[in-house]
Amino acid sequence: SLKKDQVIIAFEAENYQRHLAETKEDAKVRAIALAKAERQLADLKTNTPRLLEGLKLAHDRAKEALDYFSSTGKALQEEEAIESLKRSQRSLSYQEEELKQLLKMYKEDGITEETEEIILKRQRASVKSAEFSVKKAELTSKWALEKTIPRQAVDLKRTYADALLAYETGIVNLPRALEEETLAFTKIQRSHTKLDQDQRELIDDGKLMNLKAPTDGTIYHGKIDENSWSIEGTSKYLFKSGSVPANTVFMSFIPTPSTLTLQGAISQKEVLKLPREAKGTASVEGLEESNFPVTLTQIDGAPNTSGQYGLGLSVELPKDSSIVTGMKGKVRLVTYRKENAISIPPNAIVRDSEKTSVKLKMADGKHETREVKTGRSVNGNIEILEGLEADQVIFIPGDTDPLSKDSVE
């Protein structure tokens, strides 16, 4: 017997406390990871429209540059390259003409002064510089027409193609990336919630490290179910350092006081005869001389794996009864009762395809066949519902003594 709050089971707490501490540390790490994931998702939600806008802008600008080059820029650059060469050539022509005029003018004077020599020297240098400019312009113009401008056309087309591909890919992949990140965050969040719930349950489990009696009562080893008490198998693990398998009932607690009931099981044949709320008596092994009133309170609607139907019965016990949970007894229930019922042996009844009858001995010594209506079979006799009266004498067919008879009871 146990008193309220008395410890029933005490578990070792070392492994539990270590596991709980690890779980709390993991919870801190998970909280940081969840916050980071939440921030990354928020940033992606903000940046996705911006990235799409940037890709579209790059696409539009690349297309605009290519269109301008194709329609205007290319021809303008080619014209500029040619015109640059012509300008250099004209400049050389101007410088050469000016030198020619100076030489002609100074030659007519017949005398070349020092100042005039300086002017001629400077003009000859200008001519030489103009000649180099023409040479450079020829090379530059040729390079521009043959290399720079065609390469620029290729580069602009490639830039536009890359921008178009990046934009089209971004339209498809950026929303997908956002959706993927959203789903990943939802998964992390769901896992975080589940692990938090597990942690709360683990903390609650700590309250069960010392299992206490909820009230005064008695502990029974094994399992008490609806109609039996079984301790089978408990010896395999209920010992010092033993290990109880998971989901195993190894003890049962019965509070004090408790209303005792009778639990049992009967066959299909018996359950079909049993009326609802049947009454009877119960006797307990060791107290055979005592009968306790019982009333049927419950019948299972389906059989168990053994084909038996569970029964529940209330029992009236005296206040000072020594009967406790787990004791066994025998129950007798009244399945049928009818006052002043007429019943006869089954071999006194003659049955054919048309009727059921018995033979009666009449007052004049003769006998006659009387049709009857039968009812239930009780204690080896068959109830007669109609056709007979009490104290009538019946003949039993097949008896060797023709005068053998039974009186109707």
C-alpha positions in Angstrom: 0.0 0.0 0.0 1.1 3.5 -0.7 0.2 6.9 0.7 -0.5 10.0 -1.4 2.7 11.6 -2.9 4.8 8.6 -1.9 7.5 7.8 -4.6 6.5 4.8 -6.7 9.4 5.0 -9.3 12.6 7.1 -9.2 14.6 7.3 -12.4 18.3 8.1 -12.6 18.6 11.7 -13.7 22.3 12.0 -14.8 21.7 11.1 -18.5 18.5 13.1 -18.5 20.1 16.3 -17.2 23.0 15.9 -19.7 20.6 15.5 -22.6 18.5 18.4 -21.4 21.6 20.7 -21.2 22.6 19.6 -24.8 19.1 20.3 -26.0 19.1 23.8 -24.5 22.4 24.6 -26.2 21.1 23.3 -29.5 18.1 25.5 -29.0 20.3 28.6 -28.9 22.1 27.6 -32.0 18.8 26.9 -33.8 17.5 30.3 -32.7 20.5 32.0 -34.3 20.2 29.9 -37.5 16.5 30.7 -37.7 17.1 34.5 -37.3 19.8 34.4 -40.0 17.4 32.5 -42.4 14.7 34.9 -41.7 17.0 37.9 -42.4 18.2 36.2 -45.6 14.7 35.7 -46.8 13.7 39.3 -46.0 16.8 40.5 -48.0 15.9 38.3 -50.9 12.4 39.6 -50.9 13.8 43.1 -51.1 16.6 42.4 -53.6 14.7 40.2 -56.1 12.7 43.1 -57.6 15.9 45.2 -57.6 17.9 42.5 -59.4 15.1 42.1 -62.0 15.1 45.8 -62.5 18.9 45.9 -62.9 18.8 43.1 -65.4 16.1 44.9 -67.4 18.0 48.1 -67.3 21.2 46.4 -68.5 19.2 44.7 -71.3 17.6 48.0 -72.4 20.8 49.9 -72.4 22.6 47.2 -74.4 19.8 47.1 -76.9 19.8 50.9 -77.2 23.6 51.0 -77.7 23.4 48.3 -80.4 20.5 50.0 -82.2 22.3 53.3 -82.1 25.6 51.8 -83.4 23.8 49.9 -86.2 21.7 52.9 -87.3 24.1 55.8 -86.7 27.3 55.1 -84.7 29.0 52.8 -87.1 28.6 55.0 -90.2 29.6 58.1 -88.1 32.8 56.4 -86.8 33.7 55.3 -90.3 33.1 58.8 -91.6 35.2 60.2 -88.7 38.1 57.9 -89.5 38.1 58.9 -93.2 37.6 62.6 -92.4 40.5 62.5 -89.8 42.8 61.3 -92.5 41.6 63.9 -94.9 42.1 66.6 -92.3 45.7 65.5 -91.8 46.3 65.5 -95.5 44.8 69.0 -95.9 46.9 70.2 -93.0 50.1 68.8 -94.7 49.0 70.4 -98.0 48.6 73.8 -96.2 52.0 73.5 -94.5 53.7 72.5 -97.8 52.1 75.4 -99.6 53.1 77.9 -96.9 56.7 76.6 -97.1 56.6 76.9 -100.8 55.4 80.5 -100.6 58.0 81.5 -98.1 60.8 80.0 -100.2 59.5 81.9 -103.2 59.2 85.1 -101.3 62.6 85.0 -99.8 64.2 83.9 -103.1 62.9 87.0 -104.8 64.6 89.2 -102.2 67.9 87.6 -103.0 69.1 87.9 -99.5 68.1 85.5 -96.7 68.3 87.1 -93.3 68.7 85.3 -90.0 65.1 85.8 -89.0 63.9 84.4 -92.3 66.1 81.4 -91.8 64.4 80.8 -88.5 60.9 81.1 -90.1 61.8 78.7 -92.8 63.3 76.2 -90.3 60.1 76.4 -88.3 57.9 75.9 -91.4 60.0 72.9 -92.5 59.4 71.4 -89.1 55.7 72.0 -89.4 55.7 70.3 -92.8 57.6 67.3 -91.3 55.1 67.2 -88.4 52.2 67.3 -90.8 53.7 64.5 -92.8 53.9 62.4 -89.6 50.3 63.3 -88.8 49.2 62.1 -92.2 51.2 58.9 -91.8 49.6 58.4 -88.3 46.1 59.2 -89.6 46.5 56.7 -92.4 47.4 54.0 -90.0 44.7 55.0 -87.5 42.0 55.3 -90.1 42.9 51.9 -91.5 42.9 50.3 -88.0 39.5 51.9 -87.2 37.9 50.8 -90.4 39.3 47.3 -90.5 39.5 46.5 -86.7 38.1 48.9 -84.2 34.7 49.5 -85.7 34.0 45.9 -86.7 35.1 44.7 -83.3 32.9 47.2 -81.6 30.0 45.9 -83.6 30.8 42.3 -82.4 31.2 43.5 -78.8 27.9 45.4 -78.8 26.1 42.4 -80.2 27.7 40.1 -77.6 26.9 42.5 -74.8 23.2 42.7 -75.9 23.0 38.9 -76.2 24.5 38.4 -72.7 22.1 41.0 -71.3 19.1 39.4 -73.0 20.1 36.0 -71.7 20.7 37.3 -68.2 17.3 39.1 -68.2 15.4 36.1 -69.5 17.1 33.8 -67.0 16.5 36.2 -64.2 12.8 36.5 -64.9 12.5 32.7 -64.5 15.1 31.9 -61.8 14.9 34.9 -59.4 11.3 34.2 -58.5 12.1 30.5 -58.2 15.1 31.3 -55.9 12.8 33.4 -53.7 10.2 30.6 -53.6 12.9 28.1 -52.8 14.3 30.3 -50.0 10.7 30.7 -48.7 10.1 27.0 -48.6 13.5 26.4 -47.0 12.7 28.9 -44.3 9.3 27.4 -43.7 10.9 24.0 -43.3 13.5 25.4 -40.9 10.7 27.2 -39.0 8.6 24.0 -38.8 11.6 22.0 -37.7 12.4 24.7 -35.1 8.8 24.5 -33.8 8.9 20.7 -33.6 12.2 20.7 -31.7 10.9 23.4 -29.4 7.9 21.2 -28.7 10.2 18.3 -28.1 12.2 20.4 -25.6 9.1 21.4 -23.7 8.1 17.8 -23.6 11.5 16.8 -22.4 11.3 19.4 -19.6 7.8 18.1 -18.7 9.3 14.6 -18.6 11.6 15.8 -15.8 8.5 16.0 -13.6 8.1 12.3 -14.1 11.6 11.4 -12.9 10.1 10.8 -9.5 6.7 9.2 -10.1 4.5 9.7 -7.1 1.2 8.2 -6.0 -1.6 10.6 -6.9 -3.6 9.3 -3.9 -3.6 6.5 -1.4 -3.7 3.2 -3.2 -2.1 -0.2 -4.0 0.5 -1.1 -6.6 0.1 -4.3 -8.6 2.9 -5.7 -10.7 1.9 -6.4 -14.3 -1.1 -5.3 -16.3 -4.8 -5.0 -15.3 -7.0 -4.7 -18.3 -10.8 -5.0 -18.7 -11.1 -8.6 -17.6 -7.8 -9.9 -16.4 -4.7 -9.3 -14.3 -1.5 -10.5 -15.9 2.0 -10.5 -14.5 3.4 -12.7 -17.3 6.8 -11.6 -18.4 7.5 -9.1 -15.6 10.1 -11.4 -14.1 12.2 -10.8 -17.2 12.8 -7.2 -16.4 11.5 -6.4 -12.9 14.8 -6.9 -11.1 17.8 -4.8 -10.0 19.4 -3.2 -13.1 16.6 -4.6 -15.2 15.5 -2.8 -18.4 11.8 -2.4 -19.1 10.9 -2.6 -22.8 9.2 0.5 -24.3 5.4 0.7 -24.2 5.2 -2.1 -21.6 2.8 -2.0 -18.7 4.8 -3.4 -15.8 2.6 -2.1 -12.9 -0.9 -0.9 -12.2 -2.0 1.6 -9.5 -5.4 1.0 -7.8 -6.6 4.1 -5.7 -8.1 3.7 -2.3 -11.0 3.7 -1.9 -12.2 2.2 -5.2 -15.5 0.8 -6.3 -14.8 -2.8 -7.2 -16.4 -4.4 -10.3 -16.4 -7.8 -11.8 -14.8 -8.3 -15.2 -15.0 -11.5 -17.2 -15.5 -13.0 -20.7 -18.0 -15.5 -22.2 -18.4 -17.3 -25.4 -20.6 -16.4 -28.4 -23.2 -19.1 -27.4 -23.5 -17.7 -24.0 -23.6 -14.0 -25.0 -26.5 -14.7 -27.3 -28.6 -16.0 -24.4 -27.7 -13.2 -22.0 -30.2 -10.4 -21.6 -29.2 -6.8 -21.0 -29.0 -5.9 -17.3 -29.2 -9.5 -16.2 -29.0 -10.1 -12.5 -27.4 -12.9 -10.5 -25.0 -13.7 -7.7 -21.2 -14.0 -7.3 -19.1 -16.2 -5.0 -15.4 -15.6 -4.3 -12.9 -18.4 -3.9 -12.4 -18.8 -0.2 -15.8 -17.3 0.6 -18.0 -19.9 -1.2 -20.7 -19.7 1.4 -21.2 -16.0 0.6 -23.2 -14.9 -2.4 -23.0 -11.2 -3.5 -25.7 -9.7 -5.7 -24.4 -8.7 -9.2 -25.9 -6.8 -12.2 -24.7 -6.9 -15.7 -23.6 -3.4 -16.8 -21.6 -3.9 -20.0 -21.2 -6.4 -22.8 -18.6 -5.9 -25.5 -20.1 -5.4 -29.0 -17.3 -7.4 -30.6 -15.2 -10.5 -29.5 -11.6 -10.3 -28.6 -8.9 -12.3 -30.4 -9.9 -15.4 -28.4 -13.5 -15.2 -29.6 -14.7 -14.1 -26.1 -17.0 -11.2 -25.3 -16.0 -9.1 -22.4 -18.5 -8.5 -19.5 -18.7 -5.9 -16.8 -20.8 -6.4 -13.7 -21.5 -4.3 -10.6 -21.4 -6.1 -7.3 -22.8 -5.3 -3.9 -20.2 -5.9 -1.2 -20.5 -5.2 2.5 -18.5 -2.3 3.9 -16.2 -4.5 5.9 -15.5 -6.8 2.9 -12.0 -8.3 2.7 -12.3 -8.7 -1.1 -9.6 -6.7 -3.1 -8.7 -6.1 -6.7 -7.3 -9.2 -8.4 -9.4 -11.8 -6.5 -11.3 -14.3 -8.6 -14.9 -15.4 -8.3 -17.8 -17.3 -10.0 -20.9 -15.6 -11.3 -24.3 -17.1 -11.9 -26.7 -14.9 -14.0 -30.4 -15.5 -14.5 -30.9 -15.6 -18.3 -34.6 -16.3 -18.3 -37.3 -16.3 -15.6 -41.1 -17.0 -15.9 -43.3 -17.6 -12.9 -45.4 -20.8 -13.0 -43.9 -21.9 -16.3 -44.8 -25.4 -17.6 -41.8 -27.5 -18.7 -41.4 -31.1 -19.8 -38.6 -33.4 -20.9 -37.7 -33.0 -24.6 -38.3 -36.7 -25.3 -42.0 -36.2 -24.5 -42.4 -34.0 -27.5 -43.2 -35.3 -30.9 -42.3 -33.1 -33.9 -43.3 -33.5 -37.5 -43.5 -31.2 -40.5 -46.9 -29.9 -39.5 -47.1 -29.6 -35.8 -45.5 -30.2 -32.4 -47.5 -32.4 -29.9 -47.5 -34.6 -26.8 -49.6 -37.5 -25.6 -51.9 -37.0 -22.6 -53.5 -39.6 -20.4 -57.1 -38.8 -19.9 -59.4 -39.4 -16.9 -60.9 -42.5 -18.6 -57.5 -44.1 -19.0 -57.3 -43.4 -22.7 -54.8 -41.0 -24.2 -55.0 -38.3 -26.9 -52.5 -36.3 -28.9 -52.4 -32.6 -27.9 -50.8 -30.0 -30.1 -48.5 -27.7 -28.1 -46.4 -24.5 -28.6 -42.8 -24.7 -27.2 -40.6 -22.0 -25.8 -37.1 -21.9 -24.3 -35.0 -24.8 -23.2 -34.0 -24.4 -19.6 -32.1 -26.8 -17.3 -32.7 -29.7 -19.7 -36.5 -29.2 -20.0 -38.4 -27.4 -22.7 -40.9 -24.7 -21.8 -44.6 -25.2 -23.0 -46.2 -21.9 -23.9 -49.6 -23.3 -25.0 -51.5 -26.6 -25.0 -50.9 -28.0 -21.5 -52.0 -27.3 -18.0 -50.5 -28.0 -14.7 -51.0 -31.6 -13.2 -51.8 -33.1 -16.6 -50.2 -36.5 -17.2 -48.1 -37.0 -20.3 -46.8 -40.1 -22.0 -43.1 -40.3 -23.0 -42.8 -41.9 -26.5 -40.4 -44.9 -26.7 -40.9 -45.9 -23.1 -41.2 -49.7 -22.7 -43.9 -49.4 -20.0 -47.0 -48.1 -21.8 -48.2 -46.8 -18.4 -45.0 -44.9 -17.8 -45.9 -41.3 -17.4 -44.7 -37.9 -16.1 -46.9 -35.3 -14.6 -46.7 -31.9 -16.1 -44.7 -29.6 -13.9 
